[in-house]
Structure formats: C-alpha cells, structure tokens
Amino acid sequence: MTDGFESPGTTATTAALPAVVARVTALADRLGVPHAEVFDTGRLSAASGVPEPVVRALLSGRRAGEPDVQERFLQRLDLLRRTRLKPNGRKYTQQEIADGAGMSRQQAGALINGDRRPTMEHCDAIQRFFRVHAGFLTAEDPEALTGALQSTE
C-alpha cells in the first residue's frame, strides 16, 4: 500500500503507458489491424521523439535510462532536423530555424550544438517552427510515447 504516494521510480506517466498500450492493443485486435503496424517502433520514434531502442524497451515493459533534459532536447531536436525536412527534401539550415523561431543564428547554432541550455521560450519557438506539439522537446520518454500512442486511439 502506498497511502496515496507513488513508489520510487513510478510516476503517473510511467503508470499510464501500460494502460494505453493495453487499450491500443485491444482496439487493434477489434479492428483487425496488425500489431506490427500499430506498434511500428520507427513510426512511434518519429512521432514521439523517443529513440527507437527506448521505444522497444518501453513497449516491452522494461525501463530505459532517461536522459537529462539537455540531452533529451538535443536528441529530439536532432530527430526533428532529420525527419521534418523542407519540401525539397533537405534539412533546414540553422539560419532558417533561427528565422522561423525568432532568434539569432548564433542562438540557434548554440542550441543545436549543445553549447547553450534551452529556455522554455526556445523550446516553444522551435516546436512551433517544426509544427510539433508543446512538450515534444522536453517530455520524459514514457510521457512522449504515451502521447504518440494516444494519437493512434
């Protein structure tokens, strides 16, 4: 019994993931959609920003090492730059990101290279530029994966 307190290492978010996986599994079964399609780790990684090996671990019920906020920001910003491309198929330049996010190229470069810690304003501006949901760059891995799965429900 926890007397209303969560066990160490357990958060509402990590507790929600198994329930969402169960609901999505049941829905896929009911609709006859293959689990491999619904739980495609590459697609879920791109949608959530969570590295594919971590997606696999979380879906199988294993814990995965959680990066600190700066490392998570850098991982997800790198993913955005690799997967959200310009119409011509090329990556956005630092200048284009800076212009779109309303910051200097030097600021954008320092954030991209990990030389500067992002503020919430930086995160918001970059998320808007890449048209991803609020929290994409900063959500903990289980929370991000839960959100990606909920969008498939």
For each residue, the residues with C-beta under 8 A, 3 or more apart:
1:
2: 5 6 7
3:
4:
5: 2
6: 2 10 11 12 15
7: 2 10
8:
9: 14 63
10: 6 7 14 15
11: 6 14 15 140 142
12: 6 15 16
13: 16 17 140 142 143 146
14: 9 10 11 17 142
15: 6 10 11 12 18 19
16: 12 13 19 20 142 146
17: 13 14 20 21 58 142 145 146 149
18: 15 21 22 61
19: 15 16 22 23
20: 16 17 23 24 146 149 150 153
21: 17 18 24 25 59 149
22: 18 19 25 26
23: 19 20 26 27 153
24: 20 21 27 28 38 39 149 152 153
25: 21 22 28 29 35 38
26: 22 23 29 30
27: 23 24 30 31 33 153
28: 24 25 31 32 33 34 35 37 38
29: 25 26 32
30: 26 27
31: 27 28
32: 28 29
33: 27 28 37 38
34: 28 37 38
35: 25 28 38 39
36: 39 40
37: 28 33 34 40
38: 24 25 28 33 34 35 152
39: 24 35 36 44 59
40: 36 37 43 44
41: 44 45 52 55 56 59
42: 45 46 52
43: 40 46 47
44: 39 40 41 47 48 50 55 59 145 148 149
45: 41 42 48 49 50 51 52 55 79
46: 42 43 49 79 83
47: 43 44 148 151
48: 44 45 55 141 144 145 147 148
49: 45 46 75 76 79 80 132 136 137 139 144
50: 44 45 54 55 58 141 144 145 148
51: 45 54 55 75
52: 41 42 45 55 56
53: 56 57 64
54: 50 51 57 58 64 141
55: 41 44 45 48 50 51 52 58 59 145
56: 41 52 53 59 60
57: 53 54 60 62 63 64
58: 17 50 54 55 61 62 63 64 141 142 145
59: 21 39 41 44 55 56 145
60: 56 57
61: 18 58
62: 57 58
63: 9 57 58
64: 53 54 57 58 141
65:
66: 72 140 141
67: 71 72 75
68: 71 72
69: 72 73 138
70: 73 74 114 117 118
71: 67 68 74 75
72: 66 67 68 69 75 76 137 138 140 141
73: 69 70 76 77 111 118 123 137 138
74: 70 71 77 78 114
75: 49 51 67 71 72 78 79
76: 49 72 73 79 80 136 137
77: 73 74 80 81 111 112 126 137
78: 74 75 81 82
79: 45 46 49 75 76 82 83
80: 49 76 77 83 84 126 130 132 136
81: 77 78 84 91 92 97 112
82: 78 79 91
83: 46 79 80
84: 80 81 92 130 131 132
85: 88 89 90 91 92
86: 89 90 91 92 96
87:
88: 85
89: 85 86
90: 85 86
91: 81 82 85 86
92: 81 84 85 86 96 97 100
93: 96 97
94: 97 98 105 108 109 112
95: 98 99 105 108
96: 86 92 93 99 100
97: 81 92 93 94 100 101 108 112 126 129
98: 94 95 101 103 104 105 107 108 109
99: 95 96 102
100: 92 96 97 129
101: 97 98 108 122 125 126 128 129
102: 99 125
103: 98 107 108 122 125
104: 98 107 108
105: 94 95 98 108 109
106: 109 110
107: 98 103 104 110 111 116 122
108: 94 95 97 98 101 103 104 105 111 112
109: 94 98 105 106 112 113 115
110: 106 107 113 115 116
111: 73 77 107 108 114 115 116 118 122 126
112: 77 81 94 97 108 109
113: 109 110
114: 70 74 111
115: 109 110 111
116: 107 110 111
117: 70
118: 70 73 111 122 123 126 137
119: 122 123
120: 123 124
121: 124 125
122: 101 103 107 111 118 119 125 126
123: 73 118 119 120 126 127 137 138
124: 120 121 127 128 134
125: 101 102 103 121 122 128 129
126: 77 80 97 101 111 118 122 123 129 130 137
127: 123 124 130 132 133 134 135 136 137
128: 101 124 125 131
129: 97 100 101 125 126
130: 80 84 126 127 136
131: 84 128
132: 49 80 84 127 136 137
133: 127 136 147
134: 124 127
135: 127 138 139 143 144 147
136: 49 76 80 127 130 132 133 139 144
137: 49 72 73 76 77 118 123 126 127 132
138: 69 72 73 123 135
139: 49 135 136 143 144 147
140: 11 13 66 72 143 144
141: 48 50 54 58 64 66 72 144 145
142: 11 13 14 16 17 58 145 146
143: 13 135 139 140 146 147
144: 48 49 50 135 136 139 140 141 147 148
145: 17 44 48 50 55 58 59 141 142 148 149
146: 13 16 17 20 142 143 149 150
147: 48 133 135 139 143 144 150 151
148: 44 47 48 50 144 145 151 152
149: 17 20 21 24 44 145 146 152 153
150: 20 146 147 153
151: 47 147 148
152: 24 38 148 149
153: 20 23 24 27 149 150
